[in-house]
Structures are given as structure tokens and as C-alpha cells.
């Protein structure tokens, strides 16, 4: 159900006539620590597309994830993200993101938030 909803949202956003749209490259490294212990890092090498339509903005990106766990072998997997934001009021934005990493057992993450500007 969630996959279908995200697919419909992505197609709707991409098929709308955007005010701004374009491709981009995103290289992002995320390190992980527990207390003072280093757990490892992951580096996204993504190609993406972003745009906006009125008060809404969206993006979809995907590519290689270079996983470098501490004390274990590195591996390369696929990762992808889809997300966006919409202006709910003059100073309030609602945003969300859904991401996936393929591996022996796929992992899924979601993010949902509200941002208030002063």
C-alpha cells in the first residue's frame, strides 16, 4: 500500500508542470558512533531529480551506497530516496522522505516532520 502511494505521488509530482526542475548529483557520507565507539560509515553516490510546483517541492534520487563497517569488509549496494515538502502555512512546511537500501535483507526508513520559520 505504502509503495503504491509513493509511486502515485512520485508520478504525479514528476508529471506536473514544474516551476523548477533539474538533475543533480548528491555525494553524502554518514558516520555512525555508539558512545565513543566508531561503527562505520556509508557513502551515497546518487543521481537525482528535483522540482517544485507551487508550494510543493519534491525529489527522487538513487545510486550506489558504499558501506564501510568498522572491522568488516566493505560492500556496495543500491540505495534510493524519494521525498518532498509542502507549505502548510506562511511559516510552516511539512516534509517527508522514504528511503531504501538493498542488501541481503532490504532496509526501509521514513522521515516526517514539520518546520516552523521564525
C-alpha positions in Angstrom: 0.0 0.0 0.0 2.7 2.5 1.0 4.8 1.6 -2.1 1.7 2.3 -4.3 1.0 5.6 -2.6 4.6 6.7 -3.0 4.7 5.6 -6.7 1.5 7.6 -7.4 2.9 10.6 -5.5 6.2 10.4 -7.5 4.4 10.1 -10.9 2.0 12.9 -10.0 4.9 15.2 -8.9 7.0 14.4 -11.9 4.2 14.7 -14.4 3.0 18.0 -13.1 4.3 21.1 -14.9 7.1 22.2 -12.6 8.2 25.8 -12.0 11.8 24.5 -11.4 13.1 21.1 -12.2 16.5 19.6 -12.8 19.0 16.8 -12.3 21.7 16.8 -9.6 24.5 14.7 -8.1 24.5 14.1 -4.4 27.5 12.6 -2.6 26.8 12.1 1.1 28.7 10.4 3.9 27.1 9.3 7.1 29.2 8.1 10.0 27.9 6.1 13.0 29.1 6.1 16.6 27.8 4.4 19.8 29.3 6.5 22.6 32.9 6.8 21.6 32.9 3.6 19.5 33.1 4.1 15.7 30.7 1.7 14.0 31.4 2.6 10.4 30.2 4.8 7.6 28.1 4.8 4.4 28.6 7.0 1.4 25.8 7.6 -1.1 26.8 8.3 -4.7 23.4 9.4 -6.1 21.9 10.9 -9.2 18.7 12.7 -8.5 15.9 14.8 -9.9 14.2 17.7 -8.1 11.5 20.1 -8.8 8.7 22.2 -7.5 5.1 23.1 -8.3 3.5 25.9 -6.5 4.1 25.5 -2.8 5.3 21.9 -3.1 8.8 20.6 -3.8 9.9 17.0 -4.5 13.0 14.9 -5.2 13.9 11.4 -6.2 17.4 10.1 -6.1 19.3 6.8 -6.2 22.6 5.1 -6.8 25.4 3.2 -5.1 25.8 3.0 -1.3 29.4 2.3 -0.3 29.1 0.6 3.2 32.3 0.6 5.3 31.5 -1.1 8.6 34.3 -0.9 11.3 36.2 -4.2 11.3 34.3 -5.8 8.4 34.5 -5.9 4.7 33.1 -3.0 2.6 30.3 -3.7 0.2 28.3 -1.8 -2.4 24.5 -1.8 -2.5 21.8 0.2 -4.1 20.1 3.0 -2.2 17.3 5.4 -3.1 15.2 8.2 -1.6 12.0 10.0 -2.5 10.8 13.0 -0.6 9.4 16.5 -0.6 7.8 19.3 1.3 4.8 21.4 1.1 4.0 24.8 2.6 1.1 24.3 5.0 1.0 28.0 6.1 3.1 31.1 5.7 5.8 30.0 8.1 5.1 26.2 8.3 6.4 23.5 6.0 5.6 19.8 6.2 8.2 17.4 4.8 8.8 13.7 4.4 11.3 11.2 3.0 11.2 7.5 2.3 14.4 5.6 1.6 15.5 2.1 0.9 18.8 0.2 0.9 19.1 -3.2 -0.9 21.1 -5.9 0.8 20.6 -9.5 1.9 17.7 -8.1 3.8 16.4 -4.8 2.5 16.0 -1.9 4.9 13.5 0.9 4.7 13.4 4.3 6.5 11.0 7.1 6.7 11.1 10.7 7.9 8.2 13.0 8.5 8.4 16.5 10.1 7.2 20.0 10.4 9.4 23.1 10.1 8.4 26.4 11.6 10.4 29.5 10.4 10.7 32.5 12.8 
